Amino acid sequence: MIKEANKTEDISYKILIEPWITEAATAAAGRNEYVFKVAKKATKTQIKEAIEGLYKITVLAVRTINIHGKKRMRGKVEGKKPGFKKTIVRVKEGESIDIFGKK
């Protein structure tokens, strides 16, 4: 049982990279929706299991968005920023995720 819990936490930290903290994401938290930057290959099921295992809450819905990399110029040299994947997670009414660590 203990090894199984530790295994879930290890996988959760590989799937969930960081919480996405913006003005819009903070407003969404008032509607029980939280935004995270996640691993590129993470599926909705893996994201749901990671959030439920890590924060001990009930996830109702998971939406994912692939953000494509953007072109950037530095002088005459053209480069590209890497893209990433983010997810919007809706949790059960009355439950919340403490992103800022205040509790």
N, C-alpha and C positions, 0 to 999 in steps of 0.2 A: 504494500500500500504506500509506504513512504517513498520507495523508488519510483513508483508510478506517478506520484504527485510531483516529485522533483523533475521527472522526465517531461511532464506537461509544462512546468515552469520554464525549463530550458528551451523547449520549442517555442513557447510564447515570446520569449525575449528575442528569438531569431525572426519571428513573424512580425511582431510589432516593433517598429524601429523607434518612433517617437510620437508623442501627441502633437497634433497640428494646432498651434495656438495663434489664431488671428482674430480680428474683430468679428468676422462672420461666424467662426467656429465657436467663439465665446457666446454669441447670441443663440446659436443652435443648441448649446448646452442647456439653455433654459427650456428647450422643447424636448429634453431627454435624448438629444442626438450628439454624439461625440465624434470628432474627426481625428484620424491617426494616419501617419505615414507608415506604410507596410512594405514588406518584401515584394519584389516584382512578381515572383512566382507563387505567391500566397493565394489560395482559393478562398471563397466566401465561407466555406465550412471550416477551414483551418482558422480563419480570422475569428469566427464566432466562438470556436472552442478555446482559442487563446485568450480572448477577452473574458469569457465566462470563467476560465480556470484561474486567470491572474487576478481579476477584480472581484470574483465571487458574486456576480450579478446575472440577471437573465437578459439575454439579447433577443430582441424581437425581429430585427431586420438588419441586413448588411448590404450596403451599396458600395461599389468600387468604381474608381475613376483612374484611368491611365493618363498621366500628364506626360506629354512628349517633350523631348529635349529641345532647347531653343538654340538658334545660331547666335554666336557672339563674335564681335570683331575686336581685335587688339591691334590697332594700327592697320596694316594691310593683311595681317594674318587672320584667317577665319577659323573659328573653332566651334565646338558644340558642347553645351551643358548637358549632362546626363538627365534623362527623364526619371520619373518615379511613379509609384502607385500610392494612392491614398484611398481611404475608406471612411464612410459615414456609417456609424453604428447607432441604431435606436435601441434604447434599453427600456425595460418595464417601468411603468409609472410608479413613482415613489422611490426608485433606486437611482443612484447616481455614482459617477466616477470622480474621485478626488484627484484631478490632474495637477493642481498646484500644491498638493501636499499640506493643506491647511488642517486636516482632521487628525 
